[in-house]
Amino acid sequence: MVFTVTIQDKDRMISSKHLIEDLTEARNRTLALVRDLSDEQLMGPQLDIINPLLWEIGHVAWFHEKWILRHVWNQEPVRQDADHLYDSMAIAHDVRWDLLLPSREETLSYMQEVLDRIIERLDSREPGQEAYFYQLGLFHEDMHDEAFTYTRQTLAYPAPSNLDQSAREPSPPGAEGRALPGDAEVPGGRYLLGATQDIPFVFDNEKWAHPVQLMPFQIACRAVSNAEYAAFVEDGGYRSREWWGEEGAKWLQEVQAEHPVYWKRESPNRWMRRNFQEFLPLEDDLPVIHVNCFEAESYCRWAGRRLPTEAEWEMAASTNFDSNGTPEERKRRFPWGDEPPGGGQANLNGQTMGCVSVDAMAEGDSAVGCRQMIGNVWELVQDRYGPYGK
């Protein structure tokens, strides 16, 4: 269930009015994602892959306070104990359930106090260079909204019922645009990987663009569907060691997986998928989700393919090519061009509370013809996450 961080226009980022609107919208989304949960659900069980939600919503407010109120404006802490409660760099993950956290009411009050102080500052002046920190806090909250959503999925809580889900129904397969060929042909060449300095906001892990040389390659025009992945499962993919690398085979042995984590077989010809707290018939045309890197790599071996590298994926998503097939130095801001999404290009911001068909959103195709290179699902690449190499 993927949220993508709020997409902003460059002009919007320098306006106090629009920053207030965006910060308020993000906070309303945060509250909507936890409002219906009980106090017990806000704590939940201790797991490696999630945080206690009561801690996490307080952490979101603390992050705004740390970087905007205290770092930029040199204000005194709203709570004297906030660093000892919410600093994720200092507080080990496993102890977050053991902290003497403020109550739900106290946490919500702290969140509101921080937001009120930020809005008061923005009401009094337009942001200058400090706009970066407003955006940092905004996008950080957007990402935690995604975490709140996958926590609900992990713990089989009900789907959030108080969000605007005007686009909830997935598109039927092939309902939008041309039929997709199997692969896009990408000419390769010299490419600038990473963020260029003309982009209004970037995270530090995208700094800075640097040249890489890529050989010509092919990449699938769309994400792997449930039906395609089910064929791998049905062919004994989880039982055949030949498809699994050393690390993947070790993981498979440890967890005794036989299929994706939220799938279950209802009958010999029918799979079900857990969507929050309920099981639904597996939708053939939707992208496969909730598989890890080992499962993705094994599927690729079975299908005679491989995961793309980060550079290959980014080139396919963002590059224009001239008539000779040479990459242009200036990249597209979005796969379809420089205009912000208007609704038909990408499944963003959690409005569907799920995925759309792998064939949908034709308006968002990249220059080489790849679909949904932003939104709908996270996509795996073969690189390890880490700093750019020298």
C-alpha positions as CSV (number, residue, x, y, z in Angstrom):
1,M,0.0,0.0,0.0
2,V,2.2,2.8,-1.3
3,F,2.1,6.4,-0.5
4,T,4.4,8.6,-2.5
5,V,5.7,11.8,-0.9
6,T,3.8,14.9,-1.8
7,I,4.7,16.3,-5.2
8,Q,5.4,19.9,-5.2
9,D,5.9,22.7,-7.8
10,K,9.0,24.8,-7.4
11,D,6.8,27.9,-7.1
12,R,4.8,26.3,-4.3
13,M,7.8,25.6,-2.2
14,I,8.6,29.3,-1.6
15,S,5.1,30.3,-0.5
16,S,4.1,30.4,3.1
17,K,0.5,30.0,2.1
18,H,1.1,26.7,0.2
19,L,3.5,25.4,2.9
20,I,0.8,25.9,5.5
21,E,-1.7,24.1,3.3
22,D,0.7,21.2,2.6
23,L,1.7,20.8,6.2
24,T,-1.9,20.9,7.4
25,E,-2.9,18.3,4.7
26,A,-0.1,16.0,5.8
27,R,-1.1,16.3,9.5
28,N,-4.7,15.6,8.6
29,R,-3.6,12.5,6.8
30,T,-1.5,11.4,9.8
31,L,-4.4,11.7,12.2
32,A,-6.8,10.0,9.8
33,L,-4.5,7.0,9.7
34,V,-4.5,6.5,13.5
35,R,-7.7,8.1,14.8
36,D,-9.8,4.9,14.7
37,L,-7.3,2.7,16.5
38,S,-7.6,1.8,20.2
39,D,-4.9,2.6,22.7
40,E,-3.8,-1.0,22.6
41,Q,-3.6,-1.0,18.8
42,L,-1.5,2.2,19.0
43,M,1.2,0.3,20.8
44,G,0.8,-3.1,19.1
45,P,3.3,-6.0,19.3
46,Q,7.1,-5.6,19.2
47,L,8.3,-6.4,15.7
48,D,11.5,-5.6,13.8
49,I,9.7,-4.1,10.8
50,I,7.3,-1.6,12.5
51,N,7.3,1.0,15.3
52,P,4.7,1.5,18.0
53,L,2.3,3.9,16.4
54,L,1.9,6.0,19.5
55,W,5.7,6.5,19.5
56,E,5.8,7.2,15.8
57,I,3.2,10.0,15.6
58,G,5.1,11.7,18.4
59,H,8.3,11.2,16.5
60,V,6.8,12.9,13.5
61,A,6.0,16.0,15.5
62,W,9.5,15.9,17.2
63,F,11.2,15.9,13.8
64,H,9.3,19.1,12.8
65,E,10.2,20.7,16.1
66,K,13.9,19.7,15.9
67,W,14.6,21.0,12.4
68,I,12.2,23.9,12.2
69,L,11.5,25.3,15.6
70,R,14.8,24.5,17.3
71,H,17.3,24.3,14.5
72,V,16.0,27.2,12.3
73,W,14.3,29.4,14.8
74,N,16.3,28.5,18.0
75,Q,13.2,28.1,20.1
76,E,13.1,26.2,23.4
77,P,11.7,22.6,23.3
78,V,8.0,22.2,23.5
79,R,8.6,19.2,25.7
80,Q,11.8,19.0,27.8
81,D,11.8,15.2,27.4
82,A,11.1,15.1,23.7
83,D,14.7,14.1,22.7
84,H,14.7,11.3,25.2
85,L,11.4,10.0,23.8
86,Y,11.5,10.5,20.1
87,D,15.0,10.9,18.7
88,S,15.2,7.9,16.4
89,M,19.0,8.1,16.0
90,A,19.5,7.8,19.8
91,I,16.7,5.5,20.9
92,A,17.1,1.9,19.8
93,H,14.2,0.4,18.0
94,D,13.6,-2.4,20.5
95,V,13.2,-0.1,23.5
96,R,10.5,2.1,21.9
97,W,7.8,-0.1,23.4
98,D,9.3,0.3,26.9
99,L,9.5,4.1,27.0
100,L,7.2,6.0,29.4
101,L,5.4,7.6,26.4
102,P,2.8,10.3,26.9
103,S,-0.8,9.3,26.6
104,R,-2.7,9.6,23.4
105,E,-4.2,12.9,24.5
106,E,-0.8,14.3,25.5
107,T,0.8,13.1,22.3
108,L,-1.9,14.7,20.1
109,S,-1.6,18.0,22.1
110,Y,2.2,18.0,21.5
111,M,1.7,17.4,17.8
112,Q,-0.8,20.3,17.6
113,E,1.4,22.6,19.6
114,V,4.3,22.0,17.3
115,L,2.2,22.5,14.2
116,D,0.6,25.7,15.6
117,R,4.0,27.2,16.3
118,I,5.2,26.4,12.8
119,I,2.1,27.9,11.2
120,E,2.5,31.0,13.4
121,R,6.0,31.5,12.0
122,L,4.9,31.0,8.5
123,D,2.1,33.4,8.9
124,S,4.5,36.1,9.9
125,R,7.0,35.9,7.0
126,E,7.8,34.1,3.8
127,P,10.4,31.4,4.0
128,G,13.9,32.0,2.6
129,Q,16.6,29.3,2.6
130,E,14.9,27.8,5.6
131,A,12.2,26.5,3.2
132,Y,14.4,23.4,2.9
133,F,13.6,22.4,6.5
134,Y,9.9,22.9,6.1
135,Q,10.0,20.6,3.1
136,L,12.2,18.1,5.0
137,G,9.6,17.9,7.8
138,L,6.7,17.7,5.3
139,F,8.2,14.9,3.3
140,H,9.3,13.1,6.4
141,E,5.7,13.1,7.6
142,D,4.5,11.9,4.2
143,M,6.8,8.9,4.5
144,H,5.6,8.1,7.9
145,D,2.1,8.2,6.7
146,E,3.1,5.4,4.4
147,A,4.6,3.6,7.4
148,F,1.4,4.0,9.3
149,T,-0.4,2.4,6.4
150,Y,1.9,-0.6,6.1
151,T,1.8,-1.0,9.9
152,R,-1.9,-1.5,9.6
153,Q,-1.4,-4.0,6.9
154,T,1.3,-5.9,8.9
155,L,-0.9,-6.1,12.0
156,A,-4.1,-6.9,10.1
157,Y,-5.8,-3.8,11.4
158,P,-8.9,-2.6,9.4
159,A,-8.3,-0.5,6.3
160,P,-8.4,3.2,7.2
161,S,-12.1,4.3,6.8
162,N,-11.8,8.0,7.1
163,L,-9.7,9.0,4.1
164,D,-10.7,10.6,0.9
165,Q,-10.7,7.5,-1.4
166,S,-12.4,9.0,-4.4
167,A,-10.3,6.9,-6.8
168,R,-10.6,3.7,-4.8
169,E,-11.7,1.3,-7.5
170,P,-8.7,-0.2,-9.5
171,S,-8.7,0.2,-13.2
172,P,-9.5,-3.0,-15.2
173,P,-6.6,-4.5,-17.2
174,G,-5.7,-2.5,-20.3
175,A,-8.4,0.1,-19.6
176,E,-6.1,3.0,-20.3
177,G,-4.0,3.5,-23.3
178,R,-2.2,1.2,-25.7
179,A,-1.3,-2.5,-25.1
180,L,2.2,-2.7,-23.7
181,P,4.9,-4.7,-25.4
182,G,7.0,-6.9,-23.2
183,D,10.1,-4.8,-23.0
184,A,11.4,-1.4,-23.7
185,E,14.6,-1.0,-25.6
186,V,16.9,1.5,-23.9
187,P,20.0,2.6,-26.0
188,G,22.3,3.1,-23.0
189,G,25.0,5.7,-23.0
190,R,26.5,8.3,-20.7
191,Y,23.9,9.2,-18.0
192,L,23.8,11.4,-14.9
193,L,22.7,9.3,-12.0
194,G,21.2,11.2,-9.1
195,A,19.8,14.6,-8.4
196,T,21.0,17.7,-10.3
197,Q,21.4,21.0,-8.4
198,D,18.5,22.7,-10.1
199,I,15.9,20.5,-8.4
200,P,14.1,22.5,-5.7
201,F,14.4,19.7,-3.0
202,V,16.4,16.5,-2.8
203,F,17.2,14.1,0.0
204,D,20.9,13.6,0.9
205,N,21.0,10.1,-0.5
206,E,20.4,11.5,-4.0
207,K,23.3,13.9,-3.9
208,W,24.8,14.6,-6.4
209,A,24.4,13.6,-10.0
210,H,27.4,12.0,-11.5
211,P,28.1,10.3,-14.8
212,V,27.7,6.6,-15.3
213,Q,28.1,4.7,-18.6
214,L,25.4,2.1,-19.4
215,M,25.4,-0.5,-22.2
216,P,22.1,-0.9,-24.2
217,F,19.6,-2.9,-22.2
218,Q,16.0,-4.0,-22.2
219,I,13.6,-3.5,-19.3
220,A,10.0,-4.6,-18.8
221,C,7.4,-2.0,-19.7
222,R,5.4,-2.7,-16.6
223,A,5.5,-4.3,-13.2
224,V,5.2,-8.0,-12.6
225,S,1.5,-8.9,-12.1
226,N,0.0,-11.2,-9.6
227,A,-0.9,-13.7,-12.3
228,E,2.7,-13.8,-13.6
229,Y,4.1,-14.3,-10.1
230,A,1.4,-16.9,-9.3
231,A,2.7,-18.9,-12.3
232,F,6.2,-19.0,-10.6
233,V,4.6,-20.2,-7.3
234,E,2.5,-22.8,-9.1
235,D,5.6,-24.1,-10.9
236,G,7.2,-24.9,-7.6
237,G,9.3,-21.8,-7.4
238,Y,9.5,-21.8,-3.6
239,R,10.4,-25.5,-3.6
240,S,13.1,-25.5,-6.3
241,R,16.5,-24.6,-4.9
242,E,17.8,-23.8,-8.4
243,W,16.1,-20.4,-8.4
244,W,17.4,-19.2,-5.1
245,G,20.8,-17.6,-4.5
246,E,22.8,-18.4,-1.3
247,E,21.2,-15.7,0.8
248,G,17.8,-16.3,-0.6
249,A,18.0,-20.0,0.1
250,K,19.0,-19.3,3.7
251,W,16.0,-17.0,4.1
252,L,13.7,-19.5,2.6
253,Q,14.9,-22.2,4.9
254,E,14.6,-20.0,8.0
255,V,11.0,-18.8,7.3
256,Q,9.7,-21.9,5.4
257,A,8.0,-19.7,2.9
258,E,5.9,-21.3,0.2
259,H,4.3,-18.2,-1.3
260,P,4.2,-14.4,-0.7
261,V,3.5,-13.6,3.0
262,Y,-0.1,-12.4,2.6
263,W,-1.3,-15.1,0.2
264,K,-3.2,-18.2,1.1
265,R,-4.6,-20.9,-1.1
266,E,-8.4,-21.3,-0.9
267,S,-8.7,-24.1,-3.5
268,P,-6.4,-25.7,-6.1
269,N,-7.2,-22.9,-8.6
270,R,-7.8,-20.0,-6.3
271,W,-5.5,-17.8,-4.3
272,M,-6.5,-15.2,-1.8
273,R,-4.6,-12.1,-0.7
274,R,-4.9,-10.4,2.7
275,N,-5.8,-6.8,2.3
276,F,-5.5,-5.2,5.8
277,Q,-7.8,-7.5,7.9
278,E,-9.7,-9.2,5.2
279,F,-8.9,-11.8,2.5
280,L,-9.8,-11.0,-1.1
281,P,-9.5,-13.1,-4.3
282,L,-6.1,-12.4,-5.8
283,E,-6.4,-9.8,-8.6
284,D,-4.5,-11.1,-11.6
285,D,-3.9,-7.7,-13.2
286,L,-2.6,-5.9,-10.1
287,P,1.2,-5.8,-9.4
288,V,2.6,-8.4,-7.0
289,I,3.4,-6.7,-3.7
290,H,4.8,-7.7,-0.3
291,V,7.7,-9.8,-1.8
292,N,11.2,-9.2,-0.7
293,C,14.5,-9.0,-2.7
294,F,15.1,-12.7,-2.4
295,E,11.7,-13.6,-3.8
296,A,12.1,-11.0,-6.6
297,E,15.5,-12.3,-7.6
298,S,14.2,-15.9,-7.6
299,Y,11.3,-15.0,-9.8
300,C,13.6,-13.3,-12.2
301,R,15.9,-16.4,-12.5
302,W,12.8,-18.6,-13.1
303,A,11.6,-16.2,-15.8
304,G,15.0,-15.9,-17.4
305,R,15.4,-12.3,-16.4
306,R,17.2,-10.2,-13.8
307,L,16.5,-7.1,-11.7
308,P,17.7,-3.8,-13.2
309,T,20.4,-1.8,-11.6
310,E,19.5,1.5,-10.0
311,A,21.2,3.4,-12.9
312,E,19.3,1.3,-15.5
313,W,16.0,1.9,-13.7
314,E,16.6,5.6,-13.4
315,M,17.6,6.0,-17.0
316,A,14.4,4.2,-18.2
317,A,12.3,6.3,-15.9
318,S,13.7,9.8,-16.6
319,T,15.8,10.1,-19.7
320,N,15.0,11.8,-23.0
321,F,17.0,10.5,-26.1
322,D,17.7,12.4,-29.2
323,S,17.1,11.1,-32.7
324,N,20.5,9.2,-32.6
325,G,19.5,7.4,-29.4
326,T,21.9,9.5,-27.3
327,P,20.8,10.4,-23.7
328,E,20.1,14.1,-23.2
329,E,21.9,15.5,-20.2
330,R,18.7,17.2,-18.8
331,K,16.4,14.6,-17.3
332,R,12.7,14.7,-17.1
333,R,11.4,15.7,-13.7
334,F,8.7,13.0,-13.9
335,P,8.6,10.0,-16.2
336,W,6.1,11.7,-18.5
337,G,7.8,15.1,-18.6
338,D,8.1,18.2,-16.3
339,E,4.5,18.8,-15.5
340,P,3.3,17.7,-12.0
341,P,0.9,14.8,-12.0
342,G,-2.7,15.7,-12.7
343,G,-4.4,12.3,-11.8
344,G,-4.0,10.2,-15.0
345,Q,-0.3,9.7,-14.9
346,A,0.3,8.0,-11.5
347,N,-1.4,6.3,-8.6
348,L,-0.1,8.7,-5.8
349,N,-0.9,9.8,-2.3
350,G,-2.7,6.7,-1.2
351,Q,-6.0,7.7,-2.6
352,T,-6.9,4.2,-3.9
353,M,-5.7,2.5,-0.6
354,G,-4.1,0.0,-2.9
355,C,-2.8,-0.6,-6.4
356,V,-4.2,-0.2,-9.9
357,S,-3.8,-2.5,-12.8
358,V,-0.2,-2.9,-14.2
359,D,-1.6,-1.7,-17.6
360,A,-3.3,1.5,-16.2
361,M,-1.9,5.1,-16.2
362,A,-0.8,5.2,-19.8
363,E,-0.4,9.0,-19.6
364,G,2.5,8.5,-17.2
365,D,4.7,6.5,-19.6
366,S,8.4,7.4,-19.7
367,A,10.2,8.3,-22.9
368,V,11.1,4.7,-23.6
369,G,7.6,3.5,-22.8
370,C,7.8,2.2,-19.3
371,R,4.6,2.6,-17.2
372,Q,4.1,3.5,-13.6
373,M,7.7,4.4,-12.9
374,I,6.3,6.6,-10.1
375,G,3.5,5.6,-7.8
376,N,1.5,2.4,-7.4
377,V,4.3,0.2,-6.0
378,W,7.9,0.3,-4.8
379,E,10.2,-1.4,-7.3
380,L,13.2,-3.5,-6.5
381,V,16.6,-3.1,-8.1
382,Q,19.7,-5.3,-7.7
383,D,21.9,-2.7,-6.0
384,R,22.4,-2.5,-2.2
385,Y,21.2,0.7,-0.6
386,G,24.1,2.9,0.2
387,P,26.1,6.0,-0.7
388,Y,27.0,6.7,-4.3
389,G,30.4,5.2,-5.1
390,K,33.4,7.3,-6.1
